[in-house]
Amino acid sequence: MTSQSGRSQILATWQEAFTRLNANQPGITGLMNFTKAWKFAREYLYPIDINNPSTKVYAAHEVRTAFEVLGKARRLAAIFEAFLEDMRTQQHLITRDVNHHMSLHEETSDPRAVADLVYRLTEWHSAWEPGQEFGHQVLSAFNHTFQTHVFSVLPASFSSGFKSLIDMTLQPYLDKEESRSRGGEYPADLRLWAGFECLGMLERYESLISSVCYEAIEKHVWDKCARSWAEPELVNLREWITDCIVPWMLLPYARGARNSEEAKVMLQGVGARFDFHMCKTLCDLRIGEIFDIIVDYPDSKGALQDLKECLQRVDQRSQLVLALRRANARRLLHPGADTKDILAQYVSIMRCLRFIDPPGVLLHKVADPIRKYLRGRPDTIRCIVANLVGDKESGDSLADVDEPVQPLSQVQLEDYSDPNWEPEPIDAGPDFRKNKPSDTISTLVSIYDSKDLFVKELQVLLAQRLLLVQDGNFDNERRNIEILKVRFGEAQLQVCEVMLKDMTDSKRIDQHIQTQNECVLHSTIISRHFWPPLQGNKLIMPTQFKEVQDQYANGFAEFKPDKKLHWLPQLGTITLEVELQDRTIEAEVTPLEAAVIGLFGEKDRWTTEALTSSVGGTIEESAMTKALNKWVNLGVIKENEGGEFILLEIQEEGGAKPTASRQAVMEEAPSVMTVEQQQAEQMKVYWRFIEGMLTNLGSLPLDRIQTMLRIAPGYDKTVEQLAAFMEAARREGLVTVHGAHWKLNR
């Protein structure tokens, strides 16, 4: 049961409500007015069907009077709640139109069907929207309810249709020429964008709107910039955004701007996002093309400038390093690539990455696999040295023509007391040093830990080039030595100086001998202790050649009585006239080829074995075969069915008279031993030690063999050199390897 106080409270509340609704009028007059106003307001606010619009007209003063009565009675919130409930009962009308227009879109894929839906929804919104007298909060609640229902009934296909519609509005802006022909005016559908804003689609689908612009930027960047490397494209891309994208951006992002300054402020954030995306897209494109850009350097400097600016805007340095390392591994660092091509690409990588990143962090990260691979190639040093002493006219120098010749730089410890000292870049690795060699040649030489390997290869290459000089002009080699002195120092090049002096002294000695006693022989005299070992064999020249050598040696003994000549008859060239019964053949040949044809002057028939024995038992079969083929090609001898070679005093019918070029002779001539050959010859001295170890101790690992060889006199080889020698011995069948242990092959 309700207590007396409760009944009193209820009665007081009812009385207060009745007084408020009756508006202190006599009887129930005020209550009747309130009821009439409530009914009128419900009818006025009721969501109509715009397909069957009502013809009833409401007078403005009647509407204002009714809402004033409800306001005084504090029932506006209640009437709005009733209105929202009426909206829920009428929402099927909106759903029907949504399904109709989206069905059209799904059938035709025409974005204009989506535009018609937006226009239709805007009409529903305008028809149902309550008046401004309800205030901002009421209107906000109405918009929220209306948009919630609309978004809840939109099918999944609406997103793609909406995106197509946005793309359709953007396309007229992308044609720069068309926009200029219109005087800069664009067909902006303000009604459509007003509908988007009214329905809350600008906020809900902001990512879709942005994605349309992102895709347009990506397409333009790829179309205009792909494989276009000569000139920077970033400035042109930003001009394109200013001319084509920014006018369109005013519609979704700056519709409420009252002047250009307000529009600029409103577009600042989204404009920065689009500029960032453009830089990222261009950066991705250039990173994907980076290997070919480097190959095309210096004609691709424009692309490098773009990449440098984009990397400052977009942090994709690690992606650049990873992409370039993968491209190098796939397209450069493999057995099919020539060493000189790898070196040329490495030099281009240096120049390009130093331009992009002057501190050298990117180069340090990219170059490490290249340097390791080049270190494992046996001809890397030879290629670098050949470039150092090569002809400048060849145009393939690894060093930049504008790069001054300077001593090989050495890595120095950092001077922290330097007032201009700066810390290393934040992405530098623990083994990075800013003061690494900066010039190209120093960087290439620093692939190896010691300069001695390069100096030895320089001596070999210089010896080969000096021996090929026929006109006595050594100016080019003298210039090369002076340049190399700057790079390696005079002490390292003393042997090369002696070699060059030998050549000039040899020319002077030969001229003196010729003036005293003219001889058909011209010799090159070198110092045995200062020249690299020469490839050769114990060739025995026929008597007539021996007489010429003795005549020349006597002339030398008169001029240099304290010295004696030790002939290397296998080297050089000889000009011969071979007189046969019906013809005379002139040919410039090697000493071995001259010795072979000289033996045919003694008798007409020879076997290969007999010739090899007569000219020297150390002549290889391949060299003898090549010498015989030379005279066969000249039509001087022929091989019969029994394997004998017969002198052709009378030319056979159909026989040709080919001639041998001087260049061909020079290419076939034996040369100076390479550094690898010298090392192999030196290692042969220690084979007896290795053979004794494996005989007495059985199979041994390489480290154990290396340790025991260190007690041998003069042994200074590395484990890698020993491993190469043992591998060569394995190929010859002298040793076998199981696991990591080597043993003699019984």
C-alpha positions in Angstrom: 0.0 0.0 0.0 1.1 3.5 -0.8 1.8 5.7 2.1 0.2 9.1 2.6 3.4 10.9 1.8 3.8 8.9 -1.5 0.2 9.8 -2.5 0.9 13.4 -1.8 4.0 13.4 -3.9 2.3 11.8 -6.9 -0.6 14.2 -6.6 1.8 17.2 -6.5 3.7 15.9 -9.6 0.4 15.4 -11.5 -0.8 18.8 -10.6 2.5 20.4 -11.7 2.3 18.6 -15.1 -1.4 19.5 -15.6 -0.6 23.2 -14.8 2.3 23.2 -17.3 0.2 21.6 -20.1 -2.8 23.8 -19.3 -0.7 26.9 -19.3 -2.5 28.3 -16.2 -5.6 28.7 -18.3 -9.2 28.3 -16.9 -10.5 24.8 -16.9 -8.9 22.5 -19.5 -8.6 25.2 -22.2 -4.8 25.1 -22.2 -4.8 21.3 -22.2 -7.1 21.3 -25.3 -4.7 23.7 -27.0 -1.7 21.5 -26.2 -3.5 18.5 -27.6 -4.3 20.3 -30.8 -0.7 21.5 -31.1 0.7 18.0 -30.5 -1.5 16.5 -33.2 -0.6 19.3 -35.6 3.1 18.8 -35.0 2.9 15.1 -35.4 1.2 15.5 -38.7 3.6 18.2 -39.8 6.7 16.2 -38.9 5.5 12.8 -40.2 8.0 11.4 -42.8 6.1 11.6 -46.1 6.5 9.4 -49.1 8.0 11.6 -51.7 6.7 9.1 -54.3 3.2 10.2 -53.3 3.6 13.7 -51.9 0.9 15.3 -49.8 -0.9 18.3 -51.3 -1.7 19.8 -47.9 -0.1 23.2 -47.3 0.9 24.3 -43.8 0.8 28.0 -42.9 4.0 29.2 -41.4 2.2 31.0 -38.5 0.3 27.8 -37.6 3.5 25.8 -37.5 5.2 28.5 -35.4 2.3 28.7 -33.0 2.1 24.9 -32.5 5.8 24.5 -31.7 5.6 27.6 -29.4 2.9 25.7 -27.4 5.0 22.6 -27.3 8.0 24.5 -26.3 6.3 26.3 -23.4 5.0 22.8 -22.3 8.6 21.5 -22.6 7.5 18.7 -24.9 9.7 19.4 -27.9 12.0 16.4 -27.0 9.0 14.2 -26.7 7.6 15.3 -30.1 11.0 14.6 -31.6 11.2 11.1 -30.1 7.8 10.5 -31.7 9.1 11.8 -35.0 12.1 9.4 -34.8 9.7 6.5 -34.2 7.7 7.6 -37.2 10.9 7.6 -39.3 11.6 4.0 -38.3 8.2 3.0 -39.6 8.8 4.7 -42.9 12.4 3.6 -43.5 11.2 0.8 -45.9 10.5 3.6 -48.4 14.2 4.5 -48.5 15.3 0.9 -48.6 13.1 0.3 -51.6 14.8 3.2 -53.6 18.3 2.0 -52.5 17.7 -1.5 -53.7 16.3 -0.2 -57.0 19.2 2.0 -57.9 21.9 -0.5 -56.7 20.3 -3.2 -58.9 20.7 -0.9 -61.8 24.3 -0.3 -61.0 25.0 -4.0 -60.6 23.4 -4.7 -64.0 25.2 -1.9 -65.9 28.2 -1.1 -63.8 27.4 2.5 -64.6 28.5 4.9 -61.8 25.8 7.3 -62.8 23.3 4.9 -61.1 25.1 5.6 -57.9 25.0 9.3 -58.5 21.2 9.0 -59.0 20.9 7.2 -55.7 22.8 10.0 -54.0 20.5 12.5 -55.5 17.5 10.4 -54.4 18.7 10.0 -50.9 19.3 13.7 -50.7 15.7 14.3 -51.6 14.5 11.9 -48.8 16.8 13.7 -46.4 15.4 17.2 -47.4 11.8 15.9 -47.2 12.2 14.4 -43.7 14.5 17.0 -42.2 12.9 18.9 -39.3 13.0 22.7 -39.3 15.7 24.8 -37.8 13.5 25.6 -34.8 14.5 22.3 -33.2 18.1 23.5 -32.8 21.5 21.9 -33.7 21.3 19.0 -31.3 18.0 17.8 -32.7 19.2 18.2 -36.3 22.3 16.3 -35.4 20.3 13.4 -34.0 18.1 13.4 -37.1 21.2 13.2 -39.4 22.7 10.4 -37.3 19.5 8.4 -37.4 18.9 9.0 -41.1 22.6 8.2 -42.1 22.6 5.1 -39.8 19.7 3.6 -41.6 21.0 4.5 -45.1 24.4 2.9 -44.4 22.8 -0.2 -42.9 20.8 -0.9 -46.1 23.6 -0.1 -48.6 24.8 -3.3 -50.2 28.5 -4.4 -50.3 28.7 -3.3 -54.0 28.1 0.3 -53.0 31.7 0.8 -52.0 33.0 -0.1 -55.5 30.3 1.9 -57.1 31.0 4.9 -55.0 34.7 4.6 -55.8 33.9 4.5 -59.6 31.7 7.6 -59.1 34.6 9.5 -57.4 36.9 8.4 -60.2 34.5 9.7 -62.8 34.5 13.1 -61.1 38.3 13.2 -61.1 38.9 12.2 -64.7 38.1 15.6 -66.3 40.7 17.2 -64.1 43.5 14.8 -65.1 43.5 16.0 -68.8 45.7 19.0 -68.6 45.2 20.1 -72.2 41.4 19.8 -71.9 41.4 21.9 -68.7 43.5 24.6 -70.5 41.1 24.6 -73.4 38.3 25.4 -70.9 40.3 28.3 -69.5 41.0 26.4 -66.3 37.4 25.7 -65.5 36.3 22.3 -64.5 32.8 20.6 -64.7 32.3 20.5 -61.0 29.0 18.8 -59.9 28.4 20.8 -56.7 25.1 19.2 -56.2 26.7 15.8 -56.1 29.3 16.8 -53.5 26.7 18.6 -51.5 24.8 15.3 -51.4 27.9 13.4 -50.2 28.3 15.9 -47.4 24.6 15.9 -46.5 24.6 12.1 -46.3 27.9 11.9 -44.3 29.6 10.0 -47.1 32.7 12.3 -47.2 33.6 11.2 -43.7 32.6 7.6 -43.9 34.3 6.9 -47.3 37.2 9.3 -46.9 39.7 6.5 -47.4 38.0 5.5 -50.7 38.1 9.1 -51.9 41.8 9.3 -51.0 42.5 5.9 -52.7 41.1 7.2 -56.0 43.5 10.1 -55.9 46.4 7.8 -54.8 45.7 5.5 -57.8 45.6 8.4 -60.2 48.9 9.7 -58.9 50.4 6.2 -59.2 49.2 5.8 -62.7 50.6 9.2 -63.8 53.9 8.5 -62.2 54.3 5.2 -63.9 53.1 6.5 -67.3 55.4 9.6 -67.3 58.4 8.4 -65.4 59.0 4.7 -66.1 62.4 4.4 -67.8 62.6 8.2 -68.2 65.9 8.9 -66.5 67.6 11.7 -68.4 65.9 14.6 -66.6 64.4 15.0 -63.1 60.7 14.4 -63.1 59.8 15.4 -59.5 59.2 19.1 -60.4 57.0 18.2 -63.3 55.0 15.8 -61.1 54.4 18.5 -58.5 53.3 20.9 -61.2 50.8 18.3 -62.5 49.4 17.9 -59.0 49.0 21.7 -58.7 47.3 22.0 -62.1 45.1 18.9 -62.0 44.7 17.4 -58.6 44.4 20.5 -56.4 41.4 22.0 -58.2 39.6 18.7 -57.7 40.7 18.6 -54.0 38.7 21.7 -53.4 35.4 19.8 -53.7 35.9 17.1 -51.1 38.4 18.8 -48.8 37.8 22.6 -48.9 34.1 23.1 -49.8 33.5 25.5 -47.0 36.5 27.8 -47.8 35.5 31.4 -48.2 38.7 32.5 -49.9 42.0 31.1 -51.3 43.8 31.5 -48.0 41.3 29.4 -46.1 41.3 26.8 -48.9 45.1 26.6 -48.7 45.0 26.0 -45.0 42.3 23.3 -45.3 44.2 21.5 -48.1 47.6 21.7 -46.3 47.3 18.4 -44.5 45.7 16.3 -47.3 48.1 18.0 -49.8 51.1 16.8 -47.8 49.7 13.3 -47.8 49.3 13.3 -51.6 52.8 14.7 -52.1 54.2 12.0 -49.7 52.4 9.3 -51.7 53.7 10.7 -55.0 57.3 10.7 -53.6 56.8 7.2 -52.3 55.5 6.0 -55.7 58.3 7.6 -57.6 60.8 6.2 -55.1 59.4 2.7 -55.5 59.6 3.0 -59.2 63.2 4.2 -59.2 64.2 1.5 -56.6 62.7 -1.1 -59.0 64.8 0.4 -61.9 68.0 1.1 -59.9 70.2 -1.6 -61.5 69.4 -0.4 -65.0 69.7 3.2 -63.9 73.2 2.5 -62.7 74.0 0.7 -65.9 72.9 3.8 -67.9 74.9 6.2 -65.7 75.8 9.0 -66.4 72.9 9.5 -68.8 70.5 8.7 -65.9 71.5 11.5 -63.5 68.0 12.9 -63.6 66.6 9.7 -62.1 69.3 9.7 -59.4 68.3 13.3 -58.5 64.7 12.3 -58.1 65.7 9.3 -56.0 67.9 11.5 -53.8 65.0 13.9 -53.1 62.5 11.2 -52.6 64.7 9.4 -50.0 64.8 12.6 -48.0 61.0 12.7 -48.0 60.3 9.0 -47.7 62.4 6.7 -45.5 63.1 3.8 -47.9 66.9 3.6 -47.7 66.7 0.0 -46.5 64.4 -1.0 -49.4 66.9 0.6 -51.8 69.8 -1.4 -50.3 67.8 -4.7 -50.3 66.6 -4.2 -53.9 70.1 -3.4 -55.2 71.7 -6.3 -53.4 69.2 -8.7 -54.8 69.6 -7.3 -58.3 73.4 -7.5 -58.1 73.1 -11.1 -56.9 70.8 -12.1 -59.7 72.2 -10.1 -62.6 75.9 -9.4 -61.7 77.5 -11.7 -59.2 77.4 -15.0 -61.1 80.0 -16.9 -63.2 78.5 -15.8 -66.5 79.5 -12.1 -65.9 82.9 -11.0 -67.0 85.1 -9.6 -64.2 85.7 -6.3 -66.1 82.0 -5.9 -66.4 81.5 -6.5 -62.7 84.2 -3.9 -61.9 82.6 -1.4 -64.3 79.2 -1.8 -62.7 80.8 -1.6 -59.2 82.4 1.7 -60.1 79.1 3.0 -61.5 77.4 1.9 -58.2 80.1 3.9 -56.3 79.4 7.0 -58.3 75.6 6.7 -58.2 75.3 5.9 -54.5 77.8 8.6 -53.5 75.6 11.1 -55.4 72.5 9.9 -53.6 74.1 9.5 -50.2 77.4 11.4 -49.8 78.3 10.0 -46.3 78.5 6.6 -48.0 76.3 4.5 -45.8 74.3 3.1 -48.7 77.4 2.3 -50.7 79.0 0.5 -47.7 75.9 -1.8 -47.3 75.6 -2.5 -51.0 79.2 -2.9 -51.8 80.1 -5.6 -49.2 78.8 -8.6 -51.3 80.4 -7.2 -54.4 83.8 -6.9 -52.7 83.6 -10.4 -51.3 82.7 -11.8 -54.7 85.5 -9.9 -56.5 88.0 -11.0 -53.8 87.2 -14.6 -54.7 87.7 -14.2 -58.5 91.3 -15.0 -59.6 91.5 -12.3 -62.3 90.2 -9.3 -60.3 93.6 -7.9 -59.6 94.7 -8.4 -63.2 91.6 -6.5 -64.4 92.2 -3.6 -62.0 95.9 -3.4 -62.8 95.2 -3.7 -66.6 92.9 -0.7 -66.2 95.6 1.2 -64.3 98.2 0.9 -67.0 95.8 0.7 -70.0 95.6 3.2 -72.8 93.6 6.3 -71.9 92.2 6.4 -75.4 90.3 3.2 -74.9 87.6 5.1 -73.1 86.9 2.3 -70.5 88.9 3.6 -67.6 87.4 2.8 -64.2 88.6 6.1 -62.8 86.7 9.2 -63.6 88.4 11.5 -66.1 87.8 14.4 -63.7 89.1 12.5 -60.7 92.7 13.7 -59.9 95.4 11.1 -59.6 96.2 10.8 -55.9 98.0 8.4 -53.5 96.0 5.4 -52.4 94.1 6.6 -49.3 94.3 4.7 -46.0 91.6 4.4 -43.4 92.5 6.6 -40.5 91.2 6.7 -37.0 88.6 9.4 -36.3 89.9 12.7 -34.8 87.4 13.6 -32.2 89.2 16.9 -31.5 88.4 18.1 -35.0 85.9 21.0 -34.5 84.2 19.9 -37.8 83.7 16.3 -36.6 80.2 14.9 -37.1 78.8 11.6 -35.8 78.2 8.8 -38.1 74.7 8.6 -39.8 72.1 6.9 -37.7 71.7 3.9 -40.0 75.5 3.3 -40.3 76.6 -0.2 -39.3 79.2 -1.0 -36.6 82.0 -1.4 -39.2 81.2 1.7 -41.1 83.8 4.5 -41.3 83.1 7.8 -42.9 86.7 8.3 -44.0 86.9 5.2 -46.1 88.7 5.6 -49.4 86.8 8.1 -51.4 88.4 7.9 -54.9 87.6 5.0 -57.2 91.0 3.4 -57.5 91.7 3.5 -53.8 88.3 1.8 -53.2 89.1 -0.9 -55.7 92.5 -1.6 -54.3 91.1 -1.7 -50.8 89.2 -4.9 -51.8 92.4 -6.6 -50.8 94.2 -6.1 -47.5 97.7 -5.6 -49.1 99.0 -3.6 -52.0 101.8 -6.1 -52.6 99.4 -8.2 -54.8 98.7 -5.3 -57.0 102.4 -4.4 -57.3 103.3 -7.9 -58.3 100.6 -7.9 -60.9 101.7 -4.5 -62.1 105.2 -5.9 -62.7 103.8 -8.8 -64.7 101.6 -6.7 -66.8 104.2 -4.0 -67.4 106.7 -6.8 -68.5 104.2 -8.1 -71.0 103.5 -4.6 -72.4 107.2 -3.8 -72.6 108.0 -7.0 -74.5 105.3 -6.2 -77.0 106.7 -2.8 -77.9 108.4 -3.1 -81.4 109.1 0.5 -82.3 111.2 1.3 -79.2 108.8 4.0 -78.1 108.2 3.6 -74.4 106.7 7.0 -73.6 103.3 5.5 -72.9 104.7 3.0 -70.3 106.9 5.7 -68.8 103.8 7.9 -68.3 102.0 5.0 -66.7 104.8 4.4 -64.3 104.8 8.0 -63.2 101.1 7.9 -62.6 101.5 4.7 -60.6 104.2 6.2 -58.5 101.7 8.8 -57.3 99.3 6.1 -56.4 101.6 3.4 -54.9 104.7 5.3 -54.0 108.2 5.3 -55.6 109.5 2.5 -53.4 106.9 0.1 -54.7 107.7 0.9 -58.3 111.5 0.6 -58.2 111.4 -2.8 -60.0 109.2 -1.3 -62.8 111.7 1.5 -63.2 114.5 -1.1 -63.6 112.4 -2.9 -66.2 111.8 0.3 -68.2 115.6 1.1 -68.0 116.4 -2.3 -69.3 114.3 -1.7 -72.4 116.0 1.6 -73.2 119.4 0.2 -72.4 118.6 -2.8 -74.6 117.8 -0.6 -77.5 121.0 1.4 -77.1 123.1 -1.8 -76.8 121.5 -3.3 -79.9 122.2 -0.2 -81.9 125.9 -0.3 -80.8 126.2 -4.0 -81.8 124.6 -3.3 -85.2 127.0 -0.4 -85.9 130.1 -2.6 -85.0 129.0 -5.7 -86.8 125.6 -5.6 -88.7 123.5 -8.7 -87.8 120.1 -9.8 -88.8 119.3 -10.5 -85.1 117.8 -7.8 -82.8 117.6 -8.8 -79.2 115.9 -7.5 -76.1 118.2 -7.7 -73.1 116.7 -7.7 -69.6 118.0 -8.1 -66.0 117.2 -11.6 -64.8 116.8 -10.6 -61.1 114.4 -7.7 -61.7 111.9 -9.2 -64.2 109.1 -11.7 -63.4 109.8 -15.3 -64.6 109.1 -15.7 -68.3 107.2 -18.7 -69.7 109.4 -20.8 -71.7 110.9 -24.2 -72.6 114.3 -25.6 -73.6 114.0 -24.9 -77.3 117.0 -26.1 -79.4 117.3 -23.9 -82.5 118.8 -25.3 -85.7 122.4 -24.6 -86.6 121.8 -21.5 -88.8 119.9 -19.8 -86.0 122.6 -20.8 -83.5 125.3 -19.2 -85.6 123.3 -15.9 -85.7 123.0 -16.0 -81.9 126.7 -16.7 -81.4 127.6 -13.8 -83.7 125.4 -11.4 -81.7 126.7 -12.8 -78.4 130.3 -12.1 -79.5 129.4 -8.5 -80.3 127.8 -8.1 -76.9 130.8 -9.6 -75.1 133.0 -7.0 -76.8 130.7 -4.2 -75.6 130.0 -5.7 -72.1 132.9 -8.0 -71.3 131.7 -8.3 -67.7 128.3 -9.7 -68.6 127.1 -12.8 -70.5 123.9 -13.4 -72.4 121.5 -16.2 -71.5 119.3 -16.7 -74.5 115.5 -17.4 -74.3 115.1 -18.7 -77.8 111.4 -19.5 -77.4 110.5 -15.8 -77.2 110.3 -13.3 -80.0 109.5 -13.4 -83.7 111.5 -14.3 -86.8 111.0 -13.1 -90.4 111.8 -16.0 -92.8 112.1 -16.5 -96.5 111.5 -20.1 -97.3 112.9 -20.9 -100.8 111.3 -23.8 -102.5 111.8 -25.1 -106.1 108.8 -23.2 -107.6 108.2 -20.4 -105.1 109.5 -18.3 -102.2 107.3 -17.8 -99.1 107.8 -14.9 -96.7 106.4 -15.4 -93.2 106.8 -13.9 -89.7 106.8 -16.8 -87.3 107.6 -17.8 -83.7 111.0 -19.3 -82.9 109.4 -22.8 -82.5 107.8 -22.5 -86.0 111.2 -21.3 -87.4 113.0 -24.3 -85.7 110.4 -26.7 -87.2 110.8 -25.5 -90.8 114.6 -25.4 -90.3 114.6 -29.1 -89.6 112.8 -29.7 -92.9 115.9 -28.2 -94.6 117.8 -31.3 -93.3 115.3 -33.9 -94.5 111.9 -33.9 -96.2 109.9 -36.2 -93.9 109.4 -35.9 -90.2 107.1 -37.4 -87.6 105.7 -35.3 -84.7 107.7 -37.2 -82.2 111.0 -36.8 -84.1 110.4 -33.1 -84.5 109.7 -32.7 -80.8 112.8 -34.6 -79.8 115.0 -32.5 -82.2 113.8 -29.1 -81.1 113.7 -30.0 -77.4 112.0 -32.6 -75.3 110.2 -30.1 -73.2 108.0 -28.8 -76.0 104.3 -29.6 -75.4 102.4 -31.6 -78.0 99.9 -28.8 -78.4 102.6 -26.3 -79.2 104.2 -28.6 -81.7 100.9 -29.2 -83.4 100.2 -25.5 -83.7 103.6 -24.9 -85.2 103.1 -27.7 -87.8 99.6 -26.4 -88.7 101.2 -23.0 -89.4 103.3 -24.4 -92.2 100.5 -26.7 -93.4 98.3 -23.6 -93.8 101.0 -21.8 -95.7 101.2 -24.8 -98.1 104.9 -25.6 -97.2 104.3 -29.1 -95.7 101.4 -31.6 -95.7 100.5 -34.6 -93.5 100.2 -38.0 -95.2 98.0 -40.9 -94.2 100.8 -42.4 -92.1 101.0 -39.3 -89.8 104.2 -38.0 -91.4 104.8 -34.4 -92.5 106.3 -34.0 -95.9 108.0 -30.9 -97.4 106.2 -29.7 -100.6 109.1 -28.4 -102.8 106.6 -28.1 -105.7 103.2 -26.6 -104.8 100.2 -29.0 -105.2 97.4 -28.1 -107.5 94.8 -25.9 -105.7 97.3 -25.0 -103.0 96.8 -21.6 -101.5 99.3 -19.1 -100.4 98.0 -17.7 -97.2 99.9 -15.1 -95.2 100.2 -14.8 -91.4 99.6 -11.4 -89.8 102.0 -10.0 -87.3 99.3 -9.5 -84.8 98.4 -13.2 -84.8 102.1 -14.1 -84.2 102.3 -11.7 -81.3 99.1 -13.0 -79.7 100.5 -16.6 -79.8 103.9 -15.6 -78.5 104.7 -16.9 -74.9 104.4 -14.2 -72.3 105.4 -13.4 -68.8 104.2 -15.8 -66.1 101.2 -14.6 -64.3 101.2 -14.1 -60.5 99.1 -17.3 -60.2 101.6 -19.3 -62.3 104.5 -17.9 -60.3 102.8 -19.0 -57.1 102.1 -22.4 -58.5 105.8 -22.8 -59.5 106.9 -21.8 -56.0 104.5 -24.3 -54.5 106.0 -27.1 -56.5 109.1 -26.6 -54.4 107.1 -27.6 -51.3 105.4 -30.6 -52.8 108.1 -32.8 -51.5 107.4 -31.6 -48.0 103.7 -32.3 -48.4 104.3 -35.7 -50.0 106.5 -36.7 -47.1 103.9 -35.5 -44.5 101.1 -37.5 -46.1 103.3 -40.6 -46.5 104.5 -40.7 -42.9 101.4 -39.3 -41.1 98.5 -40.5 -43.4 95.6 -38.2 -44.1 95.8 -34.6 -42.7 93.6 -31.6 -42.5 94.6 -28.5 -44.4 95.3 -26.5 -41.2 97.7 -29.2 -40.0 99.6 -29.2 -43.3 99.8 -25.4 -43.2 101.2 -25.5 -39.7 103.9 -28.0 -40.6 104.9 -26.2 -43.8 105.7 -23.1 -41.8 109.0 -24.7 -40.7 110.0 -25.0 -44.4 112.6 -22.3 -45.5 111.0 -19.4 -47.2 107.4 -20.6 -46.9 105.0 -17.6 -46.7 101.8 -18.8 -48.4 98.3 -18.4 -47.0 95.9 -21.2 -46.2 93.8 -20.1 -49.3 96.9 -20.4 -51.6 97.7 -23.8 -50.1 94.1 -24.9 -50.6 94.3 -23.9 -54.3 97.5 -25.8 -54.8 96.0 -28.9 -53.1 93.0 -28.7 -55.3 95.2 -28.5 -58.4 97.1 -31.6 -57.1 93.7 -33.4 -56.7 92.8 -32.6 -60.3 96.1 -34.2 -61.4 95.3 -37.3 -59.4 98.1 -36.8 -56.9 95.9 -36.6 -53.8 92.4 -37.3 -52.7 90.2 -35.5 -50.1 87.6 -37.1 -47.9 85.7 -34.7 -45.7 88.4 -32.2 -44.7 91.3 -34.6 -44.8 93.8 -35.0 -47.6 95.8 -38.1 -48.4 98.1 -39.4 -51.2 96.5 -41.1 -54.1 98.1 -44.5 -54.1 
